[in-house]
Amino acid sequence: MAVRAREVTAAAIVAGLERGVLWSIEDARASPGVPTEPGFYAWWMTSGAIPGIPAPRHPSQPFELLYVGIAPQ
């Protein structure tokens, strides 16, 4: 019998990434570097960190989206 994975909408993923905890560089360096849970992860950068490259803005912080990744396990 096949088990169907829970369906997740793109809007739900974006909302989760926008409301997640933002870690400082020091906190990120102190972590093991590998996500402890499966899911989507976003890296945010200081606005204008890469001049001339447009990026989506964070809804409540002065950051722009740099990368979205998936941790399968």
N, C-alpha and C positions, 0 to 999 in steps of 0.2 A: 504494500500500500504506500503510495507516495504521500509525503507530508508537504503541504503547501506553506511556503514562508509567508509571514505576515506582510501584507501589502502596505507600503509606505509611500505617501505622495511626496513630490518634489517640494511642495509648500511646507510640509511637515519637517522635512530635512533642513530647509533653509531656516525655518523658525527655530529649530533646535540649535543650529550653529550660531545664530544671532544672539541667543539668550544664554549660551554656555559661559562658563567661568573663563575669564581671560587671565592667563598666567603671565607673570613677569618673566624676563629672560633668565633671571636668577632661579626662579622656581622651576622653569623648564629644564635648565641645566642640572638641577638637583634631582630631577625625576629619573627613573630608569630609561627613559627615552622611547619606550615601547608602550603603546596604549594597553591598559589592563582589561579593557572590555571591547567587544566588537562594536563597530559603529562608524559614523562619519566624523571627521575631525577637520577643523579649519585653522590655518595659520594666518594671523593678521599682522600687518606691518604699519609703522607710523605713516600717516598720510604724506604722500610725496616722496617716500623713500626711494622709489625708482622713478626719476623724472621722465616725463613724457609718456609713461605707461598708465593708461586709465585703469581703474579698479573700482569695484563696488565698495561703497562706504559702509562701515559698521553703523547700525541704526542708533546707537547711543554712546559710542566711544569715538575718539579721534583717530580711528584706524581704517585701513583699506584691506580688502581681501587679497592675500597672496597665493594661497593654495588650499585646496580641499582634498582630503585623502580618505581612504577607506581602510579600516582595520578589520580584516575578516575574522579574526579570532581574539 
